[in-house]
């Protein structure tokens, strides 16, 4: 990675603010009202007891938990306003606070577009590995949220440790992931503690984090509720996202969907803090709109970006770290639709100052499929987003008034020292976009052709283990259910 300002993670941004100050206050008050008067349906016994012990109004028969405004405000105050998603190499640390922006993968897609055939197929462990390797190589993807599901692993308790092991062994960037069973949670945490050295070292520099879920509308189920409590007790970063869909699991308007997002994820933050004050909880926004012709969830609409940018603005109001969503598309192949839907949402949500934007690289087909070429293309889109977030620097030197006066009318600036000083740092230089003349273009040198070539370049490199050999051996002995890569096609 070079030292250009727009190539560094964590640029601050508040360039797009879809909500007025009055809107923000109205939404905040409305969220507190919904939580206190309607509440959450809580089916996890651990979560129910945590809320009850903290002073929530609970009904054991209906399982409804109503959260007084003071309880939620106390949770907001006790939740860290700054959470670092640590890389195992500190240069990859992603600091989530205020309006600092970082990007990553995500989605837990069940398919990939095969990099050899271009055809959709079920994802495997080998795809977890290749996605981790690509994330390690692509500079504008700062965090690896494990983005594909290993379909060949049938035992639910073996899924998590396989996904996290192969991710951690093939990237030094922070690894985040959803989890599929409580036993899987325990195994992943034990494995991470082995890598860190012990539990305290892992808490001090957490290089793994976890995603649970509040189920819209306003439901904490047994599975995710227990898992959220587990990670809160462990003091490890846990995202408590919500995924309301306009017209189905939230009222149809964007305003109502934003309110649902805010109230539900504040309910998740309240749960984390009721379990353990000061535990690192992260707000989450994943929802979208409905295709009213089919009632299907959509990945690429511009309204999804508007919603997520608004929830990002609300998280900044509460001074809470934010996990957001952008870069997704409903396209079924890497094409024009995939590019413009991804670019528009990526730019809007990045401009809102969302702290960690997941799903923003590689994901397509309404979040079902990962395409390797799209990972590379999205990496370039994110470089352009970074340049926008950096903005335009206005000072005496960048304005060049003295130089203009010195040169006078009709003189060019090509050979000036001022040009040499800024020529490399002022502009984003694409690696995929072809800026050659039509006459000088070679076959396969368009953006998609170059993306395919970059995928093959990464695949052709020798896969390197990122874990210490001794630690890796101990992990494989402790967890014999971890499958080793067998396919030469992706690893």
ABEGO torsion letter per residue (X at the ends): XBABAAABBGBBBAABBABBAAAAAAAAAAAAAAAAAAEBBBABAAAAAAAAAAGBBBBAAAGBBBBBAAAAAAAAAABBABBBBBBABAAABBBBBEABBBBBBEGGBABBBBAAAGBBBBBBAAAAAAAAAAAAABAABABBBBABBBAABABAAAAAAAAAAAAAAABABBBBBBBABAAAAAAAAAAAAAAAGBAAAAAABBABBBBBBBBOBGBBBAAAAAAAAAAAAAGBBBBBBBBBBBGAABBABAAAAAAAAAAAAAAAAAAAAAABBGBBBBBBBABBBBBAAAGBBBAABAAAAAAAAAAAAAAAAAGBBBBBBBGBBABABBBAAAAAAAAAAAAAAAAAGBABBBGABGBBGGGABBBAAAAAAAAAAAAAAAAAAAEBBBBAAAAGAAAAAAAEBGBBAAABAAAAAAAAAABBBBAABBABBAAABBBGABAAAAAAAAAAAAAABBBBBABBAAAAAAAAAABAABBBBABAAAX
